[in-house]
Amino acid sequence: MQVKDKFLEKINLFIIIISLCFSNALNADNIYIKIFKYNDKLKNSSVNFIQTNLNDIQEGVIFFGEKRIKIDYKRPQKITIIISEKKGIYINHELKEAQFFATKKSYIKFLFDVFNNKKYLETLVVSESNHKIEIGEKIKLDNIVYNIKLVYENYPMKLRRLEINTSDEKTQMGFFNHNLEKKFEKNFFSMINPYLN
């Protein structure tokens, strides 16, 4: 009888270990699905932000489109950045200048990929607690290492913060006043220089 009891005890322990491993794997899959579904719902929405770094504070609005993201800085300078998967445009409204750049050679690609590329999202390390979900990535560009982190409130799920840190600079964007289901005009995300004659 004792042999049978020890055998059943080992089987029960084995079942518990398998169940824990399976539930952790299932939970990890669920968190990626949860993040991707939330990010997908951000399309056609906007969110206000306050950005801080060592030298200044900036305010503005981010607009999430189907294929593009538009960042409008309102204070202290009026600047617009529009990004897509491959390229972006930086517009300084005060100087009436525009500059194009490739997003593949920028840490901004991280932001675009997290919101639009499910396979990329699944390669990132995600940590979850009762109150928040964090996604992080280290990106090296031109011998500078960027530590990038997106922070979501967990219940209810909301995008709350973007952090971009290097050895020399620390930038944070805090998000608030989420507005879902906006209708944008056809040319709202246009990358045409508005100051061309």
N, C-alpha and C positions, 0 to 999 in steps of 0.2 A: 504493500500500500504506500509506503514511504517513497519508493521509486516512482510510482505513478504520480504522486503529489509533486515531487520534484520536477518530473517531466512536464506536468501541467503548469507549474510555476514558471519554468523556462519558456514554455510556449506563450504564456500570457505576457511575460516580459518582452519576448520577441515581437508579439503583436502590438504592444504599446510603443515600442521603438519604431516599428514600421509606420504606425499611425502618426506618430509625431513627425517623422521625416516627411511623410506624404502631406500632412496638413501644413507644414512649413513651406514646402514647394508649392502647394496650392495657394497659400496665402501670398507668396511672392508673385505668382502669376496674377492673382487678383489685384494687387497693388498697381502693377503696370497697366492692367486693363482699366482700373479706376482712374489713374492719372491720364491715360490716353483719352478716355471718354470725356473727362472734364476739359482737357485741352481742346478737344474737338468741339465742345459746346462753346468755347471762347470765340470761335469763328463768328464774325459779324457782331462783335461786342467791343466795348471799350472799358478802360480802367484808368483812373487818375493815379499819379505817382508823385512822390517826393524823392529826389535823388540827392544823396550826400556823398561827399568825398572830403579829402583833407582841406581843400581850399574853398569850397562853396556849396551852396544848396540850390537845386534847380527843381522846378515844378512843371508838370505837363500831363499829357494824356497819351496812352497807347491804344491804338485801334488794331484789332485783329481781323483781317480779311480772310477770304478763302485761301489765297496763295501768297499773300503779302502781309507784312506787319508795318504799321506806320507809327512812329514815335514823334509826337509834337511837344517840344519844349516851349513853355509859355513864358517862364520867368527864370532867371533875369534876362536871358537872351531868347529871341524867337528863332528856333532851329527846328528843322524837320529832317528825320531820317526815315527812309522807306527801304525795307529789305525784302528780298525774295530769296529763293533757294540759291541762286548763282550770283546775284549782284545787288547792289544797293546804291542809294543816292543820299548825299548829305547836303542839305540846303540851309544856308545861313541867310535868313530873311533880312537882317539888318544890313548886311554887306551886299545883298542881292547876288550871291554867288552859289554855285552848285558844284559838287564834286562826286564823281562816280567811283565806286570801289567794288572789288570782288569779295563776296561774303565768305568764300572758301578760305581766304587768307585773313580771316578775322574771327575773334572770339564771339562775334555776334551770331555766327552760324550755329553755335550751341543753342541759343535761344530759338532760332528758327526751327532747327531740327527737333528740339524737344516738343514743340507745338505741332509739328507736321509729319514727323517720321517715326512711326511706331517701332520699326526695327532698331533705329538708333536709340530710342528711349529704353528699349529692353536691354541694351548693352551697359547702361549706366547703373551705378550703385545707388540704391534707394534705401533710406532708413525711415521707419515709421514709428511714431509713438501715438499716444491717445490724442495729443493736441496738434501734432504737425507731421508733415511728410517732407523730407529733404532729398533733393537730387543733386549730385555733385559730379564735377568733371575737372580734370587738370588738362590744360591745353598749353602747348609750347609753341610760341610764334616769335620768330626773330630773337631767339635766345632769352625770351621772357616767358616765365611760367605764370599762367593765369589760373587761379583757383576759382571756379565758378560754381555757385550754388543757387538753386531755386528752392524756395520754401513755400509750402502750401499749408493753410489751416486744414485740419483733418475733418472735423465735424462742425458745421457743414464745410465741404471742400471749397476752398477759395485760394487763389493765388495771392500771396502776401508779401514776398520779398525776393529780390535778386541781389546776390552779392558777387562782386568781381574783385578779387584780391591779387596783388602782385607783391613782390618784396618791397616796392616803393610806394604803392598806392592802395587804398581801400575804398571801394565804391559800393554803396548800397542804394537800392531802389525799393521803397515801401509802396505797396499797392493798396488802394482803397476806392470806395465808390464804384463798384462793379456795375456796369450797365450791359445787360445781355440783349440780344436780338435787335441790333441796330440795322437800319437799311442805309447802305452807302451808295452814293452816286457812282456811275460807271467809271469816272476818271479820278475818284477819290484817292486811289492808291497808285496813280500815274507816276512814272519815273521820268517824265519829261521836265527839263529845266524850266521852271515858270518864269525865269528872267531872260530867256532868249528873246531877241528882238524879232 
